Amino acid sequence: MDDKQITELNLQEALQQSTVYTKLYDMLTKLTKHQQKLSAEIVALTEERENILQSLSDGLLVTDLQGTIKMFNRTAQNLFDKSFEDSEGMHLNTFLDLPILPDPISTKKLETISLQKPQEHKIITHNTEKILSLSVTLMTSEEQEPQGLIINIRDLTNIKKLEQEASRKNRLIAMGQIAMQVAHEIRNPLGSIKLLLSMMMQDVPDDSEHFEYLQHIQNATDSMNHIISNLLEYSRPKPVSVDIINITDLMLSFVEFIHFFVDQQGVALETDFLDKIIFIKGNQELLKQAFHNLCVNACQAMPNGGTLSLRTTVQKETDPLILERFTNTTHNKPCAPFTSVRLSFEDTGYGMTDEVREKLFDPFFTTREQGTGLGLSIVHKTVQSLQGTILVESEEEKGTCITLLFPITTNH
């Protein structure tokens, strides 16, 4: 084979190798692009899974089989106000500050852990109490091998408050119906007693000892009649006339009326009213009576003196618990956010326990020996009849703030 033939053969081999290299390069390029596409899809799926976990309305924590935290979502972070960086590797019981998991966790306990019912616990974050439902589920592989624990956390705070509100409304309705029946039954014989008493007083000399005794009986029957009248006022449904009123002017005129009474009680009166006209739908006389009852109760909570603060604020109402109170029950239509005026009556008295606050507006409930327990019940009914609601904040030894909330009206 001469040199020319060898050269031609080498050229052919080189061309063949070049073709093979080109094909290999093309295949490698396609594989690289396919790998990049798969990697992008994996990243997208991972981000999608992460977004799903982070967007859940319930809190979600994942631990290993010993209860050591591996991850949790945004809701759990907000519920407990703890970052993942500070909590990774922490034991679940330490993170929650609750004895959720047994320590140590045996294989037998792992098998039954998913069969446990959800547990309700109270926690306090940012000085706010929350009620949480916690359930633990065993995470397994396709081969049913245990891999870790999933803890689902649901915030029941709003639900519990709505249940308490509904229970209180039902209790007030039932007590009102019973009270009205009892009041009618008492008023009839009381009328006979008053009639016979007046006849007896006509036959007894004014300066006799017996006449003095009859006067005591008359005062007692008048007191009973006053209580029954208040009770019927509370129990008997009646239409309320509603006008468009300037709440700022009403509060200013009420302060002129009440300041002398407050001074007599040794209580300082402070006001902070918005310097603008605010209109609501209401009844001036009923509102003044409600304001008066609130101020009287506030002063009675400060027997050694203190400060009674009256203020008005305007706020956009978006809290579901407040909107629920304004829901149209006839059409079951939820209330949209609205702008309200809040009338606050805050004292520096001895405050209330949770038990007292729960029963605050119940008829006949009172913490005072001489109280009838109807004043705040009538306030509650008045505010409801004017399409408003009442908020109560109180802490023992620090005082109480009762706020009347009414939607602002622009139709005037």
C-alpha positions, 0 to 999 in steps of 0.5 A: 500500500503506497503512501497515497492509499495510506493517506486516503485511508487515514482521512476516511478513518478521521472522517468516520471518527469525526462523524461519531464524535459529532453524533456523541456530542449531539447526544450529550447535548440532548442529554444535558438539555433533558437533564436540565429540564428534569432538574427544573421540573424537580425544582418546580415540584419541590417549590410547589410542594413547599408552597402547598405546605407553607400555605396550609391554614393549619400548622404542620410540623414534621419530626423524626421517630424520636420527636426531633423537629425536621421542618414546620410551615409558616402557620406553625411558625406564626402560632408559636412565634418561633423561627425554624433556624432557632428550632431545628433539632429541638424536641417537639415537647420542648418546642410546644412546651407541652407533653405531646409525645412520650419520652422515650418513644418505643416501637409499640407506642409508635404503632398506637400514636396515630390512633390517639384523638386530637388533643386541645391545649391552651398556649399564650403568645404575645400575651394572647391565649390561644386554644389549639387542637393537636393530632399526631400521625405516623409517617410511613414509606410505601413499604409501611416502614416508619419514617417520622411523625407529622403533627397537625395543629389547628387554631380553635380560638375563634371557633371556641369564642363563637361557640361561647357567644352562641351559648351565651345568647341561648342562655340569655334568651332562655333566662329572659323568657323565664324571668318574664314569666316569674315577673308576671306571676309576682306582679299580680299578688304584689298588686294585691299587697299594695292595694291592701297596704294602702287601705290599712294605712288609711285606718292607722294614725300617721304618728303611730308605730304601726304606721311606720311599720306599714311605711317600711312594707310600702318601701319594700313593695315599691322596691320589688315593683321597681325590680319587676319593672326593670325585669319586664323592661329587659324581657319584653320585646318592643320596637325601638325608634331609631334616628340618625344621631351625631355620636360626638355631640351625644357623648359631649352632652352626656359628659356634662350630665354625668361629671357631677355624679362621677366627682361625688364618687371620688373618681377622676373623669377623662375624655378623648373624643374624636374631633369630627362628626360621626353619625350612627343609627341609634336612640339618644335616650336609650344610649344615654341610659346605657352610658349611665349604667356603664359609668355607675358600674365603673364607679362602683368598681373603684370604691377607693377612687380611680380614673374613668376614661371615655373615648371614641375611635373609628376603626375598620372592622375585619375581625371574623369574630366581630363580623360574625356578630353582624351576620344576617341570620335571616339570609345566612349572609356573612357580614362584609368588613365595615367602618365602626365607631367604638365608644369605650368606658374604661376604669382602673378598678379591681377588674374581673375574673374570666368566670365573672366576665362570662356571666357579666350580661346575665340577668340577676348576675351581680357581684354586689350585695345590693345589686339587682344584676339587671343594669348591664343586662339592659345595656346589652339588650339596648346595644343589640336592639340598636344593631351594635355589639359589646366588647369586654376586656378586663384583668384583675386588679388592673381594671375593665374596658367595656366598648360599645361598637356601632356601624357608622352610617353615611345616610344623614 
